[in-house]
Amino acid sequence: MSGDGNIFASLLPLVVLFAIFYFLVIRPQQKQAKEHKAMVSSLEKGDKVITNGGIICEVYKPEEDFIKVKLNDEIIVKVSREYIAKKLDA
């Protein structure tokens, strides 16, 4: 019986460390990823966005895997949805 108590006492610090790691690292990352996915899926024509490269552009046409963006009046490029950093508010 004393061996069972020892195992529990030795595993308790690992369980506590995992719980701390989960609430400080894993959960916030999941929340941020969920918010980013919702933001990217709600993009519409005319929205201003910033890419991960720092380019400010306007959404021209959202597609399934990519988003066509206008850099100026003449240049339209495709950007992967993962590389949209944030949406600019007007």
Beta strands, then each sheet from edge to edge (+ up, - down):
strand 1: 48-51
strand 2: 56-62
strand 3: 66-70
strand 4: 76-80
strand 5: 84-88
sheet 1: 4+ 3- 2+ 1- 5+
end
